[in-house]
Each structure stands twice: as C-alpha cells, then as structure tokens.
Amino acid sequence: MTSSRSGEASNVYYLQGFSGHGLALTGLAGKLVAEAMAGDASRFDTFARLKHRAFPGGRLLRTPALVLGMAYYRLRDVL
C-alpha cells in the first residue's frame, strides 16, 4: 500500500502472497500480526528479516511476464 493510498496512516499491516499455502499459513500470519499489533512483534520481526529474491527478468520483464502468466492461466480456465 502506498502512502498516497493510505494517507499518513501508521501501523498499517497487510498480508499477501502465501504461494498456494494460504490455508496452512494464513492463520499463523494473522496470529503474528495480531501479536505485533498488541505490542509483541518479536515473532513478526523474524519474518521481516527474511531476504527476498529479485525477479530474474529484472524490472523490464517483470510486467510483461506477469501479463503473460495471467493470460496463460485465463486461457486455461476458458478451455
């Protein structure tokens, strides 16, 4: 969420991208965020320290690859 959409809100938490493991991890993630909101962010901070890999195609191919992937799965749904 960008600051233009959230205004000047602080302490905004959002969860996304469970890579198909939503059922198993959504409950845990919700619990960790609830703990962080209550003032105990120790377990939440563990996840914040995880490193993320950059997209291998770089910035130039990120959007075209996303569009291609969405079109592919849309076509599979239609057929």
Backbone hydrogen bonds, N-H to C=O, Kabsch-Sander energy under -0.5 kcal/mol:
donor,donor_aa,acceptor,acceptor_aa,energy
5,R,2,T,-1.0
6,S,2,T,-2.1
7,G,3,S,-1.3
9,A,6,S,-1.3
13,Y,11,N,-0.6
21,H,18,F,-2.2
25,L,21,H,-2.4
26,T,22,G,-2.7
29,A,25,L,-2.9
30,G,26,T,-2.5
31,K,27,G,-2.0
32,L,28,L,-2.5
33,V,29,A,-2.3
34,A,30,G,-2.3
35,E,31,K,-2.4
36,A,32,L,-2.2
37,M,33,V,-2.6
38,A,34,A,-1.6
39,G,36,A,-1.2
40,D,35,E,-2.5
41,A,39,G,-0.8
45,D,41,A,-2.8
46,T,42,S,-0.8
47,F,43,R,-0.9
47,F,44,F,-0.6
48,A,44,F,-1.4
49,R,45,D,-1.1
50,L,47,F,-1.3
58,G,55,F,-1.9
61,L,57,G,-0.8
62,R,58,G,-0.9
63,T,59,R,-0.6
65,A,61,L,-2.4
66,L,62,R,-1.9
67,V,63,T,-2.6
68,L,64,P,-2.5
69,G,65,A,-2.5
70,M,66,L,-2.6
71,A,67,V,-2.5
72,Y,68,L,-2.3
73,Y,69,G,-2.2
74,R,70,M,-2.0
75,L,71,A,-2.5
76,R,72,Y,-2.1
77,D,73,Y,-1.8
78,V,74,R,-1.9
79,L,75,L,-2.3
